[in-house]
Amino acid sequence: MEEERRDTLLALIHMAEGDSPSACWDDLRAIELLRKQASREEQRELAMDERFVEYVVAETNERR
């Protein structure tokens, strides 16, 4: 994985896992981008919590 892509996905994961009302990005927007931009394997490669991976993937699968 390219370093720039890795950094972008890590930033999205960090934003998606947060729930601060004062954040400039809300967690739902970050989750939506993760659904579109990162595969399950990439999420795992970046050490995303497995329960969170399943949450992101489950939402994607429900829409199909």
VODREN-323750 format. One line per 3 residues: number of its first residue (from 1); for each residue x, y, z of N, C-alpha, C. Coordinates in pm, 1 decimal, decimal comma, padded with zeros to 6 digits. Layout:
% residues N
NUM) X/Y/Z/X/Y/Z/X/Y/Z ~ ...
END
This chain:
% residues 64
1) 00085,1/-00117,3/00000,0/00000,0/00000,0/00000,0/00090,1/00124,2/00000,0 ~ 00056,4/00219,8/-00085,0/00132,3/00344,5/-00090,7/00125,1/00418,6/00042,8 ~ 00231,9/00489,9/00074,4/00235,3/00562,8/00201,4/00125,6/00668,7/00208,8
4) 00100,8/00739,2/00097,9/-00002,3/00843,6/00097,1/-00141,6/00783,5/00120,3 ~ -00169,7/00670,8/00054,1/-00299,8/00604,9/00074,3/-00312,4/00555,4/00217,5 ~ -00204,6/00496,9/00267,7/-00204,4/00447,6/00405,8/-00235,4/00560,4/00503,2
7) -00170,2/00674,8/00485,5/-00192,9/00789,3/00573,6/-00337,6/00837,9/00565,6 ~ -00392,3/00840,4/00445,0/-00531,0/00884,9/00427,0/-00627,2/00790,5/00497,7 ~ -00607,5/00660,2/00477,3/-00696,6/00563,0/00541,0/-00682,8/00565,4/00692,6
10) -00560,6/00582,5/00742,0/-00541,8/00592,6/00887,5/-00613,9/00715,5/00943,6 ~ -00609,4/00825,5/00871,1/-00680,4/00945,8/00915,4/-00830,2/00920,5/00918,5 ~ -00883,2/00853,1/00816,3/-01026,6/00821,4/00814,9/-01065,2/00729,8/00930,6
13) -00981,2/00630,5/00957,1/-01008,5/00539,9/01069,2/-01010,8/00618,4/01199,5 ~ -00913,9/00704,8/01219,2/-00908,1/00785,5/01341,1/-01034,8/00870,9/01355,2 ~ -01076,8/00933,6/01246,5/-01197,8/01017,1/01251,6/-01322,8/00932,1/01273,1
16) -01328,2/00815,5/01210,4/-01445,4/00729,4/01221,5/-01461,8/00673,7/01362,6 ~ -01352,0/00648,4/01428,7/-01358,1/00592,9/01563,7/-01388,3/00698,6/01669,6 ~ -01373,0/00823,5/01635,2/-01400,3/00931,0/01730,3/-01547,5/00967,3/01730,5
19) -01590,4/01030,4/01836,1/-01729,6/01073,3/01844,0/-01741,6/01208,6/01912,6 ~ -01642,5/01292,0/01887,0/-01641,7/01423,9/01948,3/-01735,8/01518,5/01873,6 ~ -01831,4/01578,9/01941,8/-01922,1/01671,7/01875,1/-01852,6/01798,7/01826,2
22) -01733,1/01825,6/01876,1/-01661,1/01945,1/01833,4/-01567,6/01919,0/01715,3 ~ -01560,4/01794,4/01671,4/-01473,0/01761,1/01558,8/-01527,5/01824,7/01430,3 ~ -01435,3/01862,1/01341,5/-01479,3/01924,4/01216,5/-01534,6/01820,1/01120,1
25) -01503,3/01694,8/01140,4/-01559,4/01585,4/01061,4/-01638,2/01498,0/01155,4 ~ -01755,5/01456,8/01114,8/-01826,0/01365,4/01203,8/-01791,1/01221,6/01167,3 ~ -01809,5/01133,9/01263,4/-01769,7/00994,8/01245,6/-01847,8/00925,9/01134,3
28) -01972,8/00962,5/01112,6/-02052,1/00897,5/01008,3/-02000,1/00927,5/00868,6 ~ -01953,0/01048,3/00846,7/-01894,6/01082,1/00716,1/-01764,6/01005,9/00694,3 ~ -01685,0/00992,9/00796,2/-01560,1/00918,2/00784,5/-01587,7/00770,0/00759,6
31) -01687,5/00714,4/00826,6/-01724,6/00574,0/00805,9/-01770,4/00552,6/00662,1 ~ -01851,4/00642,0/00611,1/-01898,4/00631,0/00473,0/-01781,3/00631,0/00375,2 ~ -01683,5/00716,6/00397,9/-01565,4/00718,0/00311,6/-01485,5/00588,3/00323,9
34) -01475,2/00535,3/00443,9/-01406,1/00407,3/00460,9/-01476,8/00297,5/00382,2 ~ -01608,7/00298,1/00383,2/-01685,1/00198,1/00308,3/-01653,3/00203,8/00159,9 ~ -01634,8/00323,9/00111,0/-01610,0/00342,6/-00031,9/-01463,8/00324,5/-00069,5
37) -01372,7/00354,4/00021,2/-01231,8/00364,1/-00013,5/-01142,4/00249,3/00033,5 ~ -01183,9/00176,1/00134,4/-01094,8/00074,3/00191,3/-01161,6/-00062,4/00193,7 ~ -01090,0/-00160,2/00146,1/-01140,0/-00297,2/00152,4/-01127,1/-00349,7/00295,3
40) -01193,6/-00458,2/00320,0/-01184,4/-00523,6/00451,0/-01038,7/-00557,6/00482,2 ~ -00966,6/-00607,9/00381,6/-00827,4/-00645,1/00401,5/-00741,1/-00523,4/00435,2 ~ -00766,2/-00411,3/00367,5/-00690,0/-00290,2/00397,9/-00719,6/-00241,9/00539,3
43) -00844,4/-00248,1/00579,7/-00880,3/-00206,2/00714,7/-00806,8/-00291,7/00818,0 ~ -00802,5/-00420,7/00794,1/-00731,4/-00509,8/00887,1/-00580,8/-00483,5/00885,3 ~ -00526,5/-00460,8/00766,5/-00383,4/-00433,4/00753,2/-00343,6/-00310,1/00833,7
46) -00435,1/-00215,4/00846,4/-00408,3/-00092,2/00920,9/-00443,8/-00105,2/01069,0 ~ -00465,5/-00228,2/01113,2/-00490,9/-00260,8/01253,9/-00620,3/-00201,2/01307,2 ~ -00720,1/-00189,7/01220,9/-00851,0/-00143,2/01265,3/-00914,4/-00253,5/01350,4
49) -00980,8/-00217,2/01456,0/-01046,6/-00312,8/01543,6/-01141,2/-00401,4/01461,8 ~ -01135,0/-00531,4/01483,6/-01213,5/-00626,2/01403,7/-01364,6/-00600,9/01413,8 ~ -01412,1/-00562,5/01529,9/-01556,0/-00532,4/01543,9/-01594,4/-00412,4/01458,5
52) -01504,4/-00316,4/01449,6/-01531,6/-00198,1/01369,1/-01526,0/-00231,9/01220,2 ~ -01432,2/-00318,5/01181,9/-01426,8/-00366,0/01042,5/-01558,8/-00429,5/01005,8 ~ -01607,9/-00516,6/01089,9/-01735,2/-00585,6/01062,5/-01851,6/-00487,2/01055,1
55) -01850,6/-00385,6/01138,9/-01954,6/-00283,0/01134,9/-01953,9/-00210,3/01000,1 ~ -01836,4/-00169,3/00957,0/-01824,4/-00097,2/00829,7/-01867,4/-00187,6/00714,4 ~ -01820,2/-00310,9/00713,7/-01851,0/-00403,2/00605,1/-01998,8/-00443,2/00607,6
58) -02055,7/-00462,1/00724,6/-02196,3/-00501,8/00734,6/-02286,8/-00397,5/00671,1 ~ -02261,5/-00272,6/00695,1/-02341,0/-00165,5/00635,3/-02329,6/-00168,1/00483,6 ~ -02212,5/-00195,1/00431,8/-02191,7/-00201,2/00287,9/-02270,7/-00315,8/00228,2
61) -02264,2/-00431,8/00293,4/-02332,8/-00550,3/00242,4/-02484,1/-00537,0/00247,2 ~ -02536,8/-00464,0/00345,8/-02681,5/-00446,2/00358,0/-02737,6/-00364,3/00243,2 ~ -02657,2/-00278,2/00186,1/-02703,6/-00191,8/00079,3/-02710,3/-00261,6/-00055,9
64) -02643,1/-00372,6/-00069,5/-02637,8/-00444,6/-00198,2/-02753,9/-00535,0/-00216,6
END
